[in-house]
Amino acid sequence: MLINFTVGNFRSFKDKKTLSLEATSISELKERVISKGRYKLLPSAVIYGANSSGKSNFINASLKFNTLLFKSAQFNSTEELGIEPFLLNPKTEKEPSFFEIEFFLENDIYRYGFTVDNKRVYEEWLYEKKEGKGRERCLFIRTEEGIGVEKYFKEGEGLEDKTRDNALFLSVVNTFNGSIAKKIFYKLNSMISLSGLEHDVLNKITNSFIAENKSFKKDISDFLSKFDLGFQDFEIPDDKDLANKIKAYTTHNKYDDNGKIIGSVKLNMIQNESSGTNKLFDFISVIYGVLNVMRGVLFIDELDAKLHPLITRKIIDLFNNPESNPQNSQLIFATHDTNLLSTKIFRRDQIWFTEKDNAEATDLYSLVEFKESDGTKVRKDRSLEKDYINGRYGAIPYIKD
């Protein structure tokens, strides 16, 4: 499970900002708090903010973190890393970006991070806390002077000189089948970052899953039935080229003039179903996989785009409800849907905001941290949606008359 994710000097994030999934001591919705040893964690977090305030940049930071982790060992020596620092300051535009994640792997806690610019890795570190207790112990530290491997990380010994400047050391250790590195990679492979606007490619995942495992089709059908999309079943064409053009056939009932079912008809999903239904179908295998197979973390930008608010809420409920989320998977998403701003849906420590300061740098803060003008915290009986629209918590656009 994810404990927190930190990013700094990346796109609109000038300073280090952390989104934490540690539950605070507030009293509402205690049933959704997940106990993990002495830690109390949350199944989801939502991010609000004006356009261009940094919501998408935070989701993109999680994607960049995983891209570098999984691909940097295969880069050639001159390949650029695609890093974009905060460019609106003459100091930060020349400094490396910062990424760090802290997470549970079984019962142990790992803290891993690195600083990197477009050409090289400057720092990298990995710490471990056995059983989530006591002090952290260092497994390795990388600086500009070199890589220091501690006795607890023998799998990294001898690989220091095999690590190029533009490759992460942990990625190199993984390519040599280091046991700890393999476990970390397996875990972080279930941390998925998606755009709610660019989702068409995802239907190929559903199609390939069903092609490889026919029983998966029934699982997806049952899962889709939770959303009442109007069709009774779906079918993936056997021909891959046809599947790319049609995506799926949906089966609808046919009725006579009295509303009696007299048969069925198959429709082309792309042509005959709504854009929202197509999006949900594209996403469904990933949502199902994260919830039921991977025990993962799903980052989604613009989750609500094209979806009815009740469908968006149902997706959130699937993560927030312990019965539908027995593996304690987690959802972090950005949205503009203020209908979701309610203490009946989220705890105050699950609600986050992005807002730019006078130097156009993004701040990231949670509602539970927010202080009113008199220094008090936001009460749980506030009308959160109304207060947010009225600018009480910041993170809204300033629109000139």
One Martini backbone bead per residue (centre of mass of N, CA, C, O) as a GRO file, in nm:
protein
  401
    1MET     BB    1   0.099   0.035   0.018
    2LEU     BB    2   0.046   0.365   0.010
    3ILE     BB    3   0.168   0.645   0.190
    4ASN     BB    4   0.362   0.826  -0.010
    5PHE     BB    5   0.407   1.116  -0.239
    6THR     BB    6   0.692   1.292  -0.388
    7VAL     BB    7   0.742   1.625  -0.533
    8GLY     BB    8   1.008   1.818  -0.711
    9ASN     BB    9   1.093   2.011  -0.958
   10PHE     BB   10   0.811   1.965  -1.142
   11ARG     BB   11   0.707   2.169  -1.331
   12SER     BB   12   0.489   2.331  -1.108
   13PHE     BB   13   0.688   2.203  -0.893
   14LYS     BB   14   0.912   2.356  -0.691
   15ASP     BB   15   0.847   2.228  -0.434
   16LYS     BB   16   0.803   2.002  -0.203
   17LYS     BB   17   0.532   1.757  -0.238
   18THR     BB   18   0.282   1.580  -0.035
   19LEU     BB   19   0.095   1.283  -0.063
   20SER     BB   20  -0.112   1.143   0.187
   21LEU     BB   21  -0.242   0.809   0.318
   22GLU     BB   22  -0.262   0.901   0.603
   23ALA     BB   23  -0.445   0.884   0.873
   24THR     BB   24  -0.613   1.063   1.083
   25SER     BB   25  -0.795   1.147   1.395
   26ILE     BB   26  -1.051   1.163   1.275
   27SER     BB   27  -1.400   1.053   1.302
   28GLU     BB   28  -1.482   1.001   1.020
   29LEU     BB   29  -1.513   0.714   0.855
   30LYS     BB   30  -1.362   0.467   1.009
   31GLU     BB   31  -1.425   0.210   0.824
   32ARG     BB   32  -1.202   0.301   0.593
   33VAL     BB   33  -0.973   0.241   0.767
   34ILE     BB   34  -0.645   0.102   0.734
   35SER     BB   35  -0.479  -0.148   0.897
   36LYS     BB   36  -0.103  -0.133   0.931
   37GLY     BB   37  -0.025  -0.195   1.198
   38ARG     BB   38   0.049   0.130   1.310
   39TYR     BB   39  -0.100   0.199   1.059
   40LYS     BB   40  -0.314   0.447   0.889
   41LEU     BB   41  -0.506   0.406   0.596
   42LEU     BB   42  -0.611   0.501   0.265
   43PRO     BB   43  -0.808   0.431  -0.034
   44SER     BB   44  -0.826   0.753  -0.097
   45ALA     BB   45  -0.790   1.044  -0.329
   46VAL     BB   46  -0.867   1.390  -0.389
   47ILE     BB   47  -0.823   1.644  -0.655
   48TYR     BB   48  -0.835   1.994  -0.648
   49GLY     BB   49  -0.859   2.255  -0.908
   50ALA     BB   50  -0.761   2.454  -1.122
   51ASN     BB   51  -0.669   2.527  -1.407
   52SER     BB   52  -0.327   2.492  -1.407
   53SER     BB   53  -0.248   2.401  -1.089
   54GLY     BB   54  -0.130   2.064  -1.095
   55LYS     BB   55  -0.284   1.797  -1.114
   56SER     BB   56  -0.157   1.664  -1.368
   57ASN     BB   57   0.138   1.684  -1.268
   58PHE     BB   58   0.108   1.479  -1.042
   59ILE     BB   59   0.027   1.237  -1.213
   60ASN     BB   60   0.279   1.259  -1.400
   61ALA     BB   61   0.487   1.201  -1.178
   62SER     BB   62   0.407   0.904  -1.136
   63LEU     BB   63   0.474   0.822  -1.428
   64LYS     BB   64   0.771   0.910  -1.436
   65PHE     BB   65   0.872   0.735  -1.211
   66ASN     BB   66   0.801   0.458  -1.349
   67THR     BB   67   0.946   0.495  -1.616
   68LEU     BB   68   1.233   0.515  -1.498
   69LEU     BB   69   1.234   0.253  -1.337
   70PHE     BB   70   1.157   0.052  -1.593
   71LYS     BB   71   1.363   0.195  -1.837
   72SER     BB   72   1.658   0.308  -1.773
   73ALA     BB   73   1.832   0.040  -1.812
   74GLN     BB   74   1.764   0.054  -2.145
   75PHE     BB   75   1.913   0.288  -2.199
   76ASN     BB   76   2.112   0.479  -2.355
   77SER     BB   77   2.380   0.695  -2.288
   78THR     BB   78   2.215   0.950  -2.456
   79GLU     BB   79   1.947   0.939  -2.325
   80GLU     BB   80   1.676   1.107  -2.246
   81LEU     BB   81   1.439   1.160  -1.956
   82GLY     BB   82   1.203   1.380  -1.960
   83ILE     BB   83   1.264   1.639  -1.787
   84GLU     BB   84   1.064   1.899  -1.605
   85PRO     BB   85   1.127   2.169  -1.465
   86PHE     BB   86   1.110   2.460  -1.306
   87LEU     BB   87   1.106   2.746  -1.538
   88LEU     BB   88   1.034   3.020  -1.341
   89ASN     BB   89   1.340   2.973  -1.237
   90PRO     BB   90   1.686   3.011  -1.252
   91LYS     BB   91   1.749   2.779  -1.049
   92THR     BB   92   1.554   2.531  -1.106
   93GLU     BB   93   1.622   2.494  -1.419
   94LYS     BB   94   1.919   2.361  -1.312
   95GLU     BB   95   1.776   2.148  -1.145
   96PRO     BB   96   1.674   1.873  -1.008
   97SER     BB   97   1.444   1.635  -0.965
   98PHE     BB   98   1.193   1.505  -0.728
   99PHE     BB   99   1.152   1.160  -0.601
  100GLU     BB  100   0.912   0.990  -0.371
  101ILE     BB  101   0.848   0.673  -0.202
  102GLU     BB  102   0.607   0.520   0.028
  103PHE     BB  103   0.578   0.165   0.119
  104PHE     BB  104   0.420  -0.136   0.125
  105LEU     BB  105   0.578  -0.468   0.161
  106GLU     BB  106   0.380  -0.620   0.303
  107ASN     BB  107   0.532  -0.555   0.626
  108ASP     BB  108   0.716  -0.361   0.483
  109ILE     BB  109   0.912  -0.059   0.454
  110TYR     BB  110   0.963   0.166   0.176
  111ARG     BB  111   1.217   0.413   0.070
  112TYR     BB  112   1.213   0.576  -0.250
  113GLY     BB  113   1.459   0.772  -0.446
  114PHE     BB  114   1.524   1.069  -0.667
  115THR     BB  115   1.752   1.265  -0.865
  116VAL     BB  116   1.677   1.439  -1.184
  117ASP     BB  117   1.751   1.498  -1.509
  118ASN     BB  118   1.775   1.482  -1.856
  119LYS     BB  119   2.076   1.318  -1.822
  120ARG     BB  120   2.078   1.249  -1.495
  121VAL     BB  121   2.169   1.097  -1.196
  122TYR     BB  122   2.237   1.218  -0.865
  123GLU     BB  123   2.027   1.065  -0.679
  124GLU     BB  124   1.988   0.772  -0.450
  125TRP     BB  125   1.745   0.573  -0.252
  126LEU     BB  126   1.720   0.305   0.011
  127TYR     BB  127   1.474   0.208   0.252
  128GLU     BB  128   1.416   0.009   0.557
  129LYS     BB  129   1.125  -0.133   0.747
  130LYS     BB  130   1.078  -0.372   0.955
  131GLU     BB  131   0.749  -0.425   1.016
  132GLY     BB  132   0.719  -0.105   1.057
  133LYS     BB  133   0.967  -0.079   1.261
  134GLY     BB  134   1.152   0.141   1.383
  135ARG     BB  135   1.430   0.195   1.213
  136GLU     BB  136   1.581   0.277   0.951
  137ARG     BB  137   1.752   0.117   0.678
  138CYS     BB  138   2.013   0.120   0.470
  139LEU     BB  139   2.086   0.001   0.137
  140PHE     BB  140   2.128   0.274  -0.043
  141ILE     BB  141   2.358   0.530  -0.180
  142ARG     BB  142   2.347   0.810  -0.408
  143THR     BB  143   2.589   1.011  -0.560
  144GLU     BB  144   2.816   1.195  -0.740
  145GLU     BB  145   3.053   1.001  -0.620
  146GLY     BB  146   2.845   0.750  -0.578
  147ILE     BB  147   2.789   0.407  -0.464
  148GLY     BB  148   2.640   0.287  -0.159
  149VAL     BB  149   2.653  -0.039  -0.020
  150GLU     BB  150   2.494  -0.227   0.199
  151LYS     BB  151   2.473  -0.529   0.373
  152TYR     BB  152   2.149  -0.555   0.310
  153PHE     BB  153   2.249  -0.521  -0.026
  154LYS     BB  154   2.417  -0.748  -0.190
  155GLU     BB  155   2.283  -0.740  -0.481
  156GLY     BB  156   2.452  -0.456  -0.546
  157GLU     BB  157   2.715  -0.579  -0.563
  158GLY     BB  158   2.906  -0.488  -0.857
  159LEU     BB  159   2.690  -0.263  -1.000
  160GLU     BB  160   2.799   0.026  -0.999
  161ASP     BB  161   2.970   0.021  -1.281
  162LYS     BB  162   2.692  -0.065  -1.448
  163THR     BB  163   2.591   0.235  -1.398
  164ARG     BB  164   2.461   0.477  -1.551
  165ASP     BB  165   2.385   0.808  -1.535
  166ASN     BB  166   2.080   0.740  -1.683
  167ALA     BB  167   2.049   0.523  -1.445
  168LEU     BB  168   1.899   0.326  -1.222
  169PHE     BB  169   2.014   0.120  -0.984
  170LEU     BB  170   1.758  -0.049  -0.925
  171SER     BB  171   1.721  -0.132  -1.222
  172VAL     BB  172   1.985  -0.288  -1.248
  173VAL     BB  173   1.936  -0.493  -1.022
  174ASN     BB  174   1.686  -0.615  -1.155
  175THR     BB  175   1.832  -0.726  -1.415
  176PHE     BB  176   2.000  -0.919  -1.187
  177ASN     BB  177   1.785  -1.044  -0.981
  178GLY     BB  178   1.721  -0.899  -0.734
  179SER     BB  179   1.520  -0.969  -0.473
  180ILE     BB  180   1.428  -0.689  -0.373
  181ALA     BB  181   1.391  -0.555  -0.646
  182LYS     BB  182   1.174  -0.750  -0.753
  183LYS     BB  183   0.962  -0.686  -0.537
  184ILE     BB  184   0.939  -0.384  -0.600
  185PHE     BB  185   0.862  -0.410  -0.899
  186TYR     BB  186   0.609  -0.575  -0.859
  187LYS     BB  187   0.464  -0.362  -0.690
  188LEU     BB  188   0.504  -0.101  -0.885
  189ASN     BB  189   0.346  -0.230  -1.129
  190SER     BB  190   0.062  -0.151  -0.964
  191MET     BB  191   0.132   0.147  -1.050
  192ILE     BB  192  -0.115   0.345  -1.209
  193SER     BB  193  -0.127   0.582  -1.488
  194LEU     BB  194  -0.404   0.793  -1.601
  195SER     BB  195  -0.614   0.916  -1.855
  196GLY     BB  196  -0.948   1.036  -1.892
  197LEU     BB  197  -0.901   1.129  -2.208
  198GLU     BB  198  -0.679   0.889  -2.281
  199HIS     BB  199  -0.843   0.563  -2.338
  200ASP     BB  200  -0.859   0.387  -2.603
  201VAL     BB  201  -0.610   0.189  -2.562
  202LEU     BB  202  -0.735   0.014  -2.320
  203ASN     BB  203  -0.916  -0.195  -2.475
  204LYS     BB  204  -0.678  -0.392  -2.542
  205ILE     BB  205  -0.658  -0.509  -2.262
  206THR     BB  206  -0.931  -0.640  -2.246
  207ASN     BB  207  -0.908  -0.812  -2.502
  208SER     BB  208  -0.651  -0.974  -2.415
  209PHE     BB  209  -0.759  -1.095  -2.156
  210ILE     BB  210  -0.996  -1.251  -2.287
  211ALA     BB  211  -0.826  -1.414  -2.490
  212GLU     BB  212  -0.652  -1.558  -2.253
  213ASN     BB  213  -0.927  -1.543  -2.055
  214LYS     BB  214  -1.250  -1.637  -2.063
  215SER     BB  215  -1.336  -1.590  -1.758
  216PHE     BB  216  -1.294  -1.276  -1.762
  217LYS     BB  217  -1.557  -1.197  -1.905
  218LYS     BB  218  -1.750  -1.251  -1.668
  219ASP     BB  219  -1.619  -1.059  -1.469
  220ILE     BB  220  -1.671  -0.804  -1.640
  221SER     BB  221  -1.974  -0.830  -1.668
  222ASP     BB  222  -2.037  -0.820  -1.365
  223PHE     BB  223  -1.897  -0.547  -1.318
  224LEU     BB  224  -2.068  -0.376  -1.523
  225SER     BB  225  -2.351  -0.424  -1.385
  226LYS     BB  226  -2.312  -0.198  -1.162
  227PHE     BB  227  -2.374   0.049  -1.396
  228ASP     BB  228  -2.614   0.038  -1.585
  229LEU     BB  229  -2.574   0.060  -1.937
  230GLY     BB  230  -2.820  -0.127  -2.102
  231PHE     BB  231  -2.660  -0.385  -2.138
  232GLN     BB  232  -2.629  -0.743  -2.108
  233ASP     BB  233  -2.378  -0.771  -2.309
  234PHE     BB  234  -2.061  -0.886  -2.451
  235GLU     BB  235  -1.840  -0.892  -2.754
  236ILE     BB  236  -1.541  -1.009  -2.884
  237PRO     BB  237  -1.383  -1.012  -3.155
  238ASP     BB  238  -1.167  -1.237  -3.303
  239ASP     BB  239  -1.082  -1.016  -3.480
  240LYS     BB  240  -0.848  -0.779  -3.431
  241ASP     BB  241  -0.918  -0.567  -3.644
  242LEU     BB  242  -1.218  -0.554  -3.569
  243ALA     BB  243  -1.178  -0.481  -3.268
  244ASN     BB  244  -1.045  -0.200  -3.327
  245LYS     BB  245  -1.317  -0.086  -3.469
  246ILE     BB  246  -1.541  -0.190  -3.242
  247LYS     BB  247  -1.433  -0.346  -2.964
  248ALA     BB  248  -1.758  -0.417  -2.932
  249TYR     BB  249  -2.041  -0.605  -2.865
  250THR     BB  250  -2.368  -0.516  -2.781
  251THR     BB  251  -2.643  -0.643  -2.588
  252HIS     BB  252  -2.982  -0.595  -2.674
  253ASN     BB  253  -3.299  -0.556  -2.634
  254LYS     BB  254  -3.609  -0.641  -2.778
  255TYR     BB  255  -3.927  -0.473  -2.855
  256ASP     BB  256  -4.243  -0.423  -2.835
  257ASP     BB  257  -4.513  -0.207  -2.803
  258ASN     BB  258  -4.542  -0.333  -2.488
  259GLY     BB  259  -4.238  -0.406  -2.379
  260LYS     BB  260  -4.167  -0.680  -2.488
  261ILE     BB  261  -3.952  -0.931  -2.509
  262ILE     BB  262  -3.830  -1.060  -2.851
  263GLY     BB  263  -3.512  -1.009  -2.826
  264SER     BB  264  -3.199  -0.932  -2.997
  265VAL     BB  265  -2.908  -0.701  -3.028
  266LYS     BB  266  -2.614  -0.605  -3.203
  267LEU     BB  267  -2.368  -0.355  -3.124
  268ASN     BB  268  -2.158  -0.101  -3.193
  269MET     BB  269  -1.986   0.056  -2.959
  270ILE     BB  270  -1.860   0.303  -3.100
  271GLN     BB  271  -2.133   0.389  -3.256
  272ASN     BB  272  -2.380   0.320  -3.016
  273GLU     BB  273  -2.225   0.430  -2.779
  274SER     BB  274  -2.128   0.619  -2.547
  275SER     BB  275  -1.853   0.786  -2.436
  276GLY     BB  276  -1.885   0.687  -2.143
  277THR     BB  277  -1.906   0.383  -2.204
  278ASN     BB  278  -1.635   0.363  -2.352
  279LYS     BB  279  -1.462   0.452  -2.115
  280LEU     BB  280  -1.545   0.238  -1.909
  281PHE     BB  281  -1.456  -0.002  -2.081
  282ASP     BB  282  -1.156   0.082  -2.097
  283PHE     BB  283  -1.119   0.084  -1.770
  284ILE     BB  284  -1.228  -0.186  -1.638
  285SER     BB  285  -0.974  -0.374  -1.626
  286VAL     BB  286  -0.809  -0.191  -1.442
  287ILE     BB  287  -1.001  -0.164  -1.206
  288TYR     BB  288  -1.035  -0.465  -1.159
  289GLY     BB  289  -0.733  -0.537  -1.125
  290VAL     BB  290  -0.668  -0.353  -0.884
  291LEU     BB  291  -0.892  -0.468  -0.692
  292ASN     BB  292  -0.856  -0.811  -0.754
  293VAL     BB  293  -0.527  -0.856  -0.820
  294MET     BB  294  -0.287  -0.633  -0.748
  295ARG     BB  295  -0.288  -0.439  -0.514
  296GLY     BB  296  -0.310  -0.126  -0.598
  297VAL     BB  297  -0.239   0.192  -0.772
  298LEU     BB  298  -0.461   0.454  -0.890
  299PHE     BB  299  -0.402   0.700  -1.132
  300ILE     BB  300  -0.634   0.976  -1.218
  301ASP     BB  301  -0.708   1.188  -1.473
  302GLU     BB  302  -1.012   1.288  -1.520
  303LEU     BB  303  -1.233   1.080  -1.421
  304ASP     BB  304  -1.518   1.241  -1.495
  305ALA     BB  305  -1.489   1.232  -1.784
  306LYS     BB  306  -1.799   1.146  -1.944
  307LEU     BB  307  -1.924   1.093  -1.664
  308HIS     BB  308  -2.145   1.020  -1.453
  309PRO     BB  309  -2.160   1.098  -1.124
  310LEU     BB  310  -2.260   0.809  -1.034
  311ILE     BB  311  -2.024   0.655  -1.162
  312THR     BB  312  -1.796   0.791  -1.020
  313ARG     BB  313  -1.897   0.717  -0.736
  314LYS     BB  314  -1.885   0.410  -0.774
  315ILE     BB  315  -1.581   0.388  -0.810
  316ILE     BB  316  -1.512   0.504  -0.534
  317ASP     BB  317  -1.673   0.298  -0.362
  318LEU     BB  318  -1.505   0.048  -0.444
  319PHE     BB  319  -1.259   0.157  -0.271
  320ASN     BB  320  -1.399   0.250   0.009
  321ASN     BB  321  -1.511  -0.038   0.025
  322PRO     BB  322  -1.421  -0.325   0.188
  323GLU     BB  323  -1.596  -0.532   0.023
  324SER     BB  324  -1.484  -0.428  -0.275
  325ASN     BB  325  -1.180  -0.392  -0.111
  326PRO     BB  326  -1.001  -0.644   0.023
  327GLN     BB  327  -0.692  -0.553  -0.088
  328ASN     BB  328  -0.633  -0.244  -0.050
  329SER     BB  329  -0.672  -0.053  -0.265
  330GLN     BB  330  -0.591   0.252  -0.461
  331LEU     BB  331  -0.713   0.599  -0.510
  332ILE     BB  332  -0.598   0.866  -0.734
  333PHE     BB  333  -0.766   1.179  -0.815
  334ALA     BB  334  -0.877   1.407  -1.061
  335THR     BB  335  -1.116   1.691  -1.034
  336HIS     BB  336  -1.438   1.895  -1.092
  337ASP     BB  337  -1.645   1.737  -0.912
  338THR     BB  338  -1.839   1.881  -0.659
  339ASN     BB  339  -2.038   1.647  -0.578
  340LEU     BB  340  -1.799   1.496  -0.407
  341LEU     BB  341  -1.808   1.725  -0.185
  342SER     BB  342  -1.826   1.508   0.088
  343THR     BB  343  -1.856   1.355   0.409
  344LYS     BB  344  -2.006   1.097   0.275
  345ILE     BB  345  -1.746   1.025   0.084
  346PHE     BB  346  -1.525   1.197   0.247
  347ARG     BB  347  -1.268   1.261   0.412
  348ARG     BB  348  -1.069   1.526   0.491
  349ASP     BB  349  -0.794   1.348   0.433
  350GLN     BB  350  -0.893   1.295   0.112
  351ILE     BB  351  -0.874   1.607   0.056
  352TRP     BB  352  -0.735   1.794  -0.218
  353PHE     BB  353  -0.520   2.076  -0.321
  354THR     BB  354  -0.452   2.303  -0.593
  355GLU     BB  355  -0.221   2.592  -0.594
  356LYS     BB  356  -0.109   2.895  -0.704
  357ASP     BB  357   0.120   3.121  -0.671
  358ASN     BB  358   0.277   3.423  -0.751
  359ALA     BB  359   0.506   3.218  -0.903
  360GLU     BB  360   0.354   2.961  -1.028
  361ALA     BB  361   0.343   2.759  -0.788
  362THR     BB  362   0.263   2.458  -0.649
  363ASP     BB  363   0.022   2.371  -0.416
  364LEU     BB  364  -0.027   2.108  -0.159
  365TYR     BB  365  -0.340   2.038   0.015
  366SER     BB  366  -0.539   1.959   0.281
  367LEU     BB  367  -0.832   1.992   0.448
  368VAL     BB  368  -0.719   1.909   0.735
  369GLU     BB  369  -0.493   2.149   0.717
  370PHE     BB  370  -0.683   2.368   0.698
  371LYS     BB  371  -0.714   2.717   0.776
  372GLU     BB  372  -0.883   2.942   0.907
  373SER     BB  373  -0.885   3.276   0.977
  374ASP     BB  374  -0.893   3.185   1.303
  375GLY     BB  375  -0.717   2.892   1.301
  376THR     BB  376  -0.917   2.684   1.234
  377LYS     BB  377  -1.065   2.401   1.145
  378VAL     BB  378  -1.248   2.214   0.946
  379ARG     BB  379  -1.556   2.111   0.968
  380LYS     BB  380  -1.763   1.824   0.914
  381ASP     BB  381  -2.042   2.019   0.877
  382ARG     BB  382  -1.971   2.133   0.623
  383SER     BB  383  -2.025   2.280   0.302
  384LEU     BB  384  -1.798   2.198   0.081
  385GLU     BB  385  -1.899   2.280  -0.198
  386LYS     BB  386  -1.985   2.568  -0.133
  387ASP     BB  387  -1.715   2.664  -0.015
  388TYR     BB  388  -1.542   2.613  -0.267
  389ILE     BB  389  -1.695   2.790  -0.473
  390ASN     BB  390  -1.649   3.047  -0.268
  391GLY     BB  391  -1.324   3.018  -0.182
  392ARG     BB  392  -1.246   2.909   0.110
  393TYR     BB  393  -0.997   2.694  -0.002
  394GLY     BB  394  -0.937   2.762  -0.269
  395ALA     BB  395  -0.855   2.632  -0.580
  396ILE     BB  396  -0.962   2.858  -0.781
  397PRO     BB  397  -1.060   3.050  -1.023
  398TYR     BB  398  -0.982   3.370  -1.156
  399ILE     BB  399  -1.252   3.569  -1.271
  400LYS     BB  400  -1.300   3.812  -1.485
  401ASP     BB  401  -1.528   4.069  -1.584
   0.00000   0.00000   0.00000
